[in-house]
Amino acid sequence: MHETNVAQDMRDRALVRGHLAGDSSAAAELVGHYEARLFNVALRMLGNVEDAEDVTQTVFGNAFLALESYDPQYRFFSWIYRMTVNESLNAIDRRRQMVTLDDELAIPVTESGSSGALEADDRVGKALMLLTPNDRAIVVLRHLAECSYDEIASMLNVPSKTVKSRLFTARERLRQVLLSQR
Amino acid sequence: MSNLSPLTPEQRDLIHRSVDGAVTQAEQAELRVLLAQHEEAQALHADLVLLMEEFRAVTKRVPPPGLRAAILRTISHPIPAPREEAHSFDVATPFRWFVRSCSSIIHDLEERMAKKTLFIGTFAVAAMAIIGYAVGGSPPRGLTFGTIGAGDSISGVERASRYKGRSMDEGDVSLKNPEVQALFQNDKILKLVQSDAFRVAMQSDAFRKLQSNDAFRKVMNNDDFQALMANDAFMRMMATDASAQMMSDAGFQSLMAQQPFRTAANAESLQAFMASDAYRQLKANAAFSDVMNSDAFRKLMANDAFRKVLSNEMFASVMSNEAFRMAFSNDAFRMALANDAFRSVMANDAFRSLMASDAFRMASRSEATAEVFRGAAMRMVAH
């Protein structure tokens, strides 16, 4: 597993260097490696396909604009996952600040945003939406993106101990939610 | 002998780490003893094992088709959307909500065709407004990216300021740009701009209101919309006689002004629309039928860019907007839409090239560059 991560990091660094050096295929390859993964993280954070699509596109746009400032001593994987989590949290914040455009149209606003019903149609997806966004981020990174405690700690810039504590608390909450549905 | 005392935090931690596979051999032995003696530990462990199975059963979603292409476009043309502003606006989402709330009754082709047809008219207005911007005004635009940092959501997470994009200035777009040059050197576009119908429409209150309408301006700056405007299938369809006839048709105009369509608020309103005289008249209209049956229309319906715009919330909000309805109900505006010059511009290669150009996208998003663009346009029109 560790070797796989090392290989992944080496590949990512090579692609970043290639892109910055003008290799036109490097960007497409990086996007190919991360598109589905980032989309799924955003989807589980937001519970909504359209919002997840927006976040994924924004993250790549921002990442490539900031690529020159990317420090290769850090993992590209961690860097872009962190952006995805943060952009998802931003999207959640924006939903909370939504105002009605037209008084004639009283659109119901749900936790999943203006589009209405949750789109994560599985039990876990729905239960995740009951967690706080920060706890949801940790659960998503651990169980759906399969990141280790240390990787999550690095992405979120918090101690590994904090990751564990919040993960365990969130899981017990999920346990209660899922138990009540059985 | 079962232990009835509550689990300690350390014991809970041990159980959690065990399901994550993060325990040493000594801790595994400790866990076995705990599970053998403690009912609550057994229950927690069993529940967490089930929870892990549920997580493992979660399927990874395949990203929507077109996302990768959209990402690659964003990367190759990094013109940032005004994210904060867009989302402060991204509110009523009438269209998406409308489609979902009405989905149970949108089963037959007749309804779908009617709904899509509405957009054709909308695009015509928008296309006209794009030209209008070039000679009459432009929406103010800031060009900094939205934030990446999550505020205080997670302590220690980096803030967004380091990722901010630079602002565009006049240096980014100039009249030397070939697409802009082509626009102003094109006799069809000049003919349109100089036509009485176009001038009257541009000077109308209805058009001015539409231009100053936030929702409309946001659609004009929307990448999906601009991609559609650059789409050959759409432009070809817009250029057909049948489209022009339909858009200038009184029945179609009446349809556009129908309250049920305008509010598009619920299934009942859609049903009311379907039963309306305006819709019946439209169905009987030959131009409407021609468009519906045309190859160009069918190609457009299958087009990704078109479908993407259909699902765009900002675009939908324009559709339900009073200013848009007023513009479309305006005689001068309708005359301009029916104008041959307008139709020829819609089919014009230079115009299509301009729509797809970075220069135009920049011009339409920056007040400073639009000023340069507008001034030159006015001088050329005056000659």
Interface residues (C-beta under 8 A of the other chain):
Chain A: A27 A28 V31 G32 E35 A36 F39 N40 L43 V49 E50 E53 T56 Q57 T58 V59 F60 G61 N62 F64 L65 A66 S69 R82 M83 V85 N86 E87 L89 N90 A91 D93 R94 Q97 M98 V99 T100 L101 D102 E104 L105 I107 S114 S115 G116 A117 D122 R123 V124 G125 P133 N134 A137 R142 H143 L144 Y149 L156 N157 V158 K164 L167 F168 R171 E172 L174 R175 L178 L179
Chain B: R12 D13 H16 R17 D20 A22 L44 D47 L48 L50 L51 M52 E54 F55 A57 V58 T59 K60 R61 V62 P63 P64 L67 R68 A70 I71 L72 T74 I75 S76 P78 P80 A81 R83 E84 H87 S88 F89 D90 V91 A92 T93 P94 R96 W97 R100 S101 F145 G146 T147 I148 G149 A150 G151 S153 I154 S155 G156 V157 E158 A160 R162 Y163 G165 A215 T263 A265 S311 E313 S317 S320 N321
